[in-house]
Amino acid sequence: MAGSPQTEVRKEKRATAVKKPKPVRPRRDFKALEERRMRAAELFRRGRRPAEVGRELGVSIQSASVWYQRWSAGGKKALRAAGRAGRLPRLDADDLARVERALAKGPTANGFATELWTLPRVAEVIERVTGVRYHPGHVWRILRVQLGWTRQRPARRAVERDDAAIERWAKEQWPKVKKVPGAGAR
């Protein structure tokens, strides 16, 4: 037994609906945020109320009130940036330099059978050099963002390839088989 016509239309709409990608939130500029709080401190010093400061700086009254409470308790120093946001990186600059030196030696020098880096192999080298274990999926971020490496694919060439024979053929045989304008008229 089939469903109602409305149910069929809804199912069809769901099947053809295109999901919109989520908008990417821009990175916060911590220096600019701190400068805005310092501007608020200056306005508080001049006797402005949190509501006025919030309107002038384009922030909510609640944020301006929190800033005012902090400013009242500790002055401008209380409104300074707290420092880095988020978790601290597990690898520091020295660790990254050691990893990069190890990777620059190549896969065979690091004990692998072929001259091909894969993310699990790089993760293994990172763990061996630094003692820090990363999921292979995260290793790409370290390579790309922190070390500035790009993906390179090896050229696919036959093992039996003879470059000298190819060059010889291109010089001797190719001109004989190459089509020239007007060749069909002869």
LOSEVO-912779 format. One record per residue (C-alpha): x, y, z; residue number from 1. Coordinates in Angstrom, 1 decimal, decimal comma. Example, Ala and Ser with C-alpha at 12.3 -4.5 7.8 and 13.67 -1.06 7.14 Angstrom:
<X->12,3; Y->-4,5; Z->7,8; k->1> $
<X->13,7; Y->-1,1; Z->7,1; k->2> $
***
This chain:
<X->0,0; Y->0,0; Z->0,0; k->1> $
<X->1,5; Y->3,4; Z->-1,0; k->2> $
<X->1,7; Y->6,4; Z->1,2; k->3> $
<X->-0,3; Y->9,6; Z->0,8; k->4> $
<X->0,7; Y->12,0; Z->-2,0; k->5> $
<X->2,0; Y->14,5; Z->0,5; k->6> $
<X->4,3; Y->11,9; Z->2,1; k->7> $
<X->5,6; Y->11,0; Z->-1,4; k->8> $
<X->6,3; Y->14,7; Z->-2,1; k->9> $
<X->8,1; Y->15,1; Z->1,2; k->10> $
<X->10,3; Y->12,1; Z->0,5; k->11> $
<X->11,1; Y->13,4; Z->-2,9; k->12> $
<X->12,1; Y->16,9; Z->-1,5; k->13> $
<X->14,3; Y->15,2; Z->1,1; k->14> $
<X->16,0; Y->13,1; Z->-1,6; k->15> $
<X->16,7; Y->16,1; Z->-3,8; k->16> $
<X->17,6; Y->18,6; Z->-1,0; k->17> $
<X->21,2; Y->19,8; Z->-1,2; k->18> $
<X->22,9; Y->20,3; Z->2,1; k->19> $
<X->24,4; Y->23,7; Z->2,6; k->20> $
<X->27,9; Y->23,7; Z->4,0; k->21> $
<X->28,3; Y->25,1; Z->7,4; k->22> $
<X->29,9; Y->28,6; Z->7,4; k->23> $
<X->33,5; Y->28,6; Z->8,6; k->24> $
<X->34,0; Y->30,8; Z->11,6; k->25> $
<X->36,8; Y->33,2; Z->11,1; k->26> $
<X->39,8; Y->33,0; Z->13,4; k->27> $
<X->39,7; Y->35,4; Z->16,3; k->28> $
<X->42,2; Y->38,3; Z->16,2; k->29> $
<X->43,3; Y->38,2; Z->19,9; k->30> $
<X->45,3; Y->41,4; Z->19,5; k->31> $
<X->42,3; Y->43,3; Z->18,2; k->32> $
<X->40,1; Y->42,0; Z->20,9; k->33> $
<X->42,6; Y->43,1; Z->23,6; k->34> $
<X->42,8; Y->46,5; Z->21,9; k->35> $
<X->39,0; Y->46,8; Z->22,1; k->36> $
<X->39,1; Y->46,0; Z->25,8; k->37> $
<X->41,8; Y->48,6; Z->26,4; k->38> $
<X->39,6; Y->51,1; Z->24,6; k->39> $
<X->36,8; Y->50,2; Z->26,9; k->40> $
<X->39,1; Y->50,7; Z->30,0; k->41> $
<X->39,9; Y->54,2; Z->28,7; k->42> $
<X->36,1; Y->54,9; Z->28,3; k->43> $
<X->35,4; Y->53,6; Z->31,8; k->44> $
<X->38,2; Y->55,8; Z->33,2; k->45> $
<X->36,4; Y->58,8; Z->31,6; k->46> $
<X->33,3; Y->57,9; Z->33,5; k->47> $
<X->31,3; Y->56,2; Z->30,7; k->48> $
<X->28,7; Y->53,5; Z->31,7; k->49> $
<X->29,0; Y->49,9; Z->30,5; k->50> $
<X->25,9; Y->50,4; Z->28,2; k->51> $
<X->27,4; Y->53,4; Z->26,5; k->52> $
<X->30,8; Y->51,6; Z->26,1; k->53> $
<X->29,0; Y->48,5; Z->24,7; k->54> $
<X->27,1; Y->50,6; Z->22,1; k->55> $
<X->30,3; Y->52,5; Z->21,1; k->56> $
<X->32,5; Y->49,5; Z->20,7; k->57> $
<X->29,8; Y->47,2; Z->19,2; k->58> $
<X->29,7; Y->44,6; Z->22,0; k->59> $
<X->26,8; Y->43,4; Z->24,1; k->60> $
<X->26,0; Y->45,3; Z->27,3; k->61> $
<X->26,7; Y->42,1; Z->29,2; k->62> $
<X->30,3; Y->41,9; Z->27,8; k->63> $
<X->30,8; Y->45,6; Z->28,7; k->64> $
<X->29,5; Y->45,0; Z->32,2; k->65> $
<X->31,9; Y->42,1; Z->32,7; k->66> $
<X->34,8; Y->44,3; Z->31,5; k->67> $
<X->33,7; Y->47,0; Z->33,8; k->68> $
<X->33,7; Y->44,7; Z->36,8; k->69> $
<X->37,1; Y->43,4; Z->35,9; k->70> $
<X->38,4; Y->46,9; Z->35,3; k->71> $
<X->37,0; Y->48,1; Z->38,6; k->72> $
<X->38,7; Y->45,3; Z->40,5; k->73> $
<X->42,1; Y->45,3; Z->38,7; k->74> $
<X->42,4; Y->48,2; Z->36,3; k->75> $
<X->43,7; Y->47,8; Z->32,7; k->76> $
<X->45,8; Y->44,9; Z->33,7; k->77> $
<X->42,7; Y->42,8; Z->34,4; k->78> $
<X->41,5; Y->43,3; Z->30,8; k->79> $
<X->44,8; Y->42,1; Z->29,2; k->80> $
<X->44,7; Y->39,0; Z->27,1; k->81> $
<X->44,9; Y->35,8; Z->29,0; k->82> $
<X->47,4; Y->34,4; Z->26,5; k->83> $
<X->47,1; Y->31,6; Z->24,1; k->84> $
<X->43,6; Y->30,1; Z->23,6; k->85> $
<X->43,2; Y->26,4; Z->23,4; k->86> $
<X->45,4; Y->23,4; Z->24,3; k->87> $
<X->49,1; Y->23,9; Z->24,1; k->88> $
<X->50,8; Y->22,0; Z->21,2; k->89> $
<X->52,4; Y->18,7; Z->22,1; k->90> $
<X->55,4; Y->19,3; Z->19,9; k->91> $
<X->57,5; Y->22,4; Z->20,4; k->92> $
<X->59,8; Y->24,1; Z->17,8; k->93> $
<X->62,8; Y->21,9; Z->18,8; k->94> $
<X->60,7; Y->18,7; Z->18,5; k->95> $
<X->59,4; Y->19,8; Z->15,1; k->96> $
<X->63,0; Y->20,6; Z->13,9; k->97> $
<X->64,1; Y->17,1; Z->15,0; k->98> $
<X->61,2; Y->15,5; Z->13,2; k->99> $
<X->61,9; Y->17,4; Z->10,1; k->100> $
<X->65,6; Y->16,4; Z->10,1; k->101> $
<X->64,5; Y->12,8; Z->10,5; k->102> $
<X->62,0; Y->13,0; Z->7,6; k->103> $
<X->64,5; Y->14,8; Z->5,4; k->104> $
<X->66,8; Y->11,7; Z->5,6; k->105> $
<X->64,1; Y->9,8; Z->3,7; k->106> $
<X->62,0; Y->6,7; Z->4,4; k->107> $
<X->64,7; Y->4,1; Z->3,8; k->108> $
<X->67,0; Y->5,8; Z->6,2; k->109> $
<X->64,2; Y->5,6; Z->8,8; k->110> $
<X->63,9; Y->1,8; Z->8,3; k->111> $
<X->61,1; Y->1,6; Z->5,7; k->112> $
<X->61,4; Y->-0,7; Z->2,7; k->113> $
<X->60,4; Y->1,9; Z->0,0; k->114> $
<X->61,1; Y->5,5; Z->-0,7; k->115> $
<X->57,5; Y->6,6; Z->-0,1; k->116> $
<X->56,2; Y->8,5; Z->2,9; k->117> $
<X->52,8; Y->7,6; Z->4,1; k->118> $
<X->51,0; Y->9,3; Z->7,0; k->119> $
<X->51,3; Y->6,2; Z->9,2; k->120> $
<X->55,0; Y->6,1; Z->8,5; k->121> $
<X->55,4; Y->9,7; Z->9,4; k->122> $
<X->53,4; Y->9,2; Z->12,6; k->123> $
<X->55,8; Y->6,3; Z->13,5; k->124> $
<X->58,8; Y->8,6; Z->12,9; k->125> $
<X->57,3; Y->11,4; Z->15,0; k->126> $
<X->56,6; Y->8,9; Z->17,8; k->127> $
<X->60,1; Y->7,4; Z->17,6; k->128> $
<X->61,8; Y->10,9; Z->17,6; k->129> $
<X->59,7; Y->12,7; Z->20,2; k->130> $
<X->57,8; Y->10,0; Z->22,1; k->131> $
<X->54,5; Y->11,7; Z->21,1; k->132> $
<X->51,9; Y->9,6; Z->19,4; k->133> $
<X->49,6; Y->11,1; Z->16,8; k->134> $
<X->46,8; Y->9,6; Z->14,7; k->135> $
<X->47,9; Y->9,4; Z->11,1; k->136> $
<X->45,0; Y->11,7; Z->10,1; k->137> $
<X->46,4; Y->14,4; Z->12,3; k->138> $
<X->49,9; Y->14,0; Z->10,9; k->139> $
<X->48,9; Y->15,7; Z->7,7; k->140> $
<X->48,1; Y->18,9; Z->9,7; k->141> $
<X->51,6; Y->18,8; Z->11,2; k->142> $
<X->53,2; Y->18,3; Z->7,9; k->143> $
<X->51,2; Y->20,9; Z->6,0; k->144> $
<X->50,6; Y->23,6; Z->8,6; k->145> $
<X->53,6; Y->23,4; Z->10,9; k->146> $
<X->56,3; Y->22,1; Z->8,6; k->147> $
<X->55,1; Y->23,6; Z->5,3; k->148> $
<X->55,3; Y->20,3; Z->3,4; k->149> $
<X->53,1; Y->19,5; Z->0,5; k->150> $
<X->51,8; Y->16,3; Z->-0,9; k->151> $
<X->54,0; Y->14,8; Z->-3,6; k->152> $
<X->53,0; Y->11,9; Z->-5,7; k->153> $
<X->55,7; Y->9,8; Z->-7,3; k->154> $
<X->55,7; Y->9,6; Z->-11,1; k->155> $
<X->54,4; Y->6,3; Z->-12,3; k->156> $
<X->57,0; Y->4,8; Z->-14,5; k->157> $
<X->57,5; Y->1,2; Z->-15,6; k->158> $
<X->60,5; Y->-0,5; Z->-14,0; k->159> $
<X->61,5; Y->-1,8; Z->-17,4; k->160> $
<X->61,6; Y->1,8; Z->-18,9; k->161> $
<X->64,7; Y->2,5; Z->-21,0; k->162> $
<X->65,1; Y->6,3; Z->-21,3; k->163> $
<X->67,9; Y->6,0; Z->-23,9; k->164> $
<X->65,8; Y->3,8; Z->-26,2; k->165> $
<X->62,9; Y->6,2; Z->-25,9; k->166> $
<X->65,1; Y->9,2; Z->-26,8; k->167> $
<X->66,6; Y->7,3; Z->-29,7; k->168> $
<X->63,1; Y->6,4; Z->-31,0; k->169> $
<X->61,9; Y->10,0; Z->-30,7; k->170> $
<X->64,8; Y->11,2; Z->-32,8; k->171> $
<X->64,8; Y->8,5; Z->-35,5; k->172> $
<X->61,4; Y->6,9; Z->-35,8; k->173> $
<X->59,0; Y->9,7; Z->-34,7; k->174> $
<X->59,8; Y->12,0; Z->-37,7; k->175> $
<X->59,0; Y->9,0; Z->-40,0; k->176> $
<X->55,6; Y->8,3; Z->-38,6; k->177> $
<X->54,6; Y->11,9; Z->-37,7; k->178> $
<X->51,8; Y->13,3; Z->-39,9; k->179> $
<X->52,8; Y->16,4; Z->-41,8; k->180> $
<X->50,4; Y->18,8; Z->-43,4; k->181> $
<X->49,4; Y->17,7; Z->-46,9; k->182> $
<X->50,7; Y->14,2; Z->-46,5; k->183> $
<X->47,5; Y->12,7; Z->-47,7; k->184> $
<X->47,8; Y->14,4; Z->-51,1; k->185> $
<X->50,9; Y->12,4; Z->-52,1; k->186> $
***
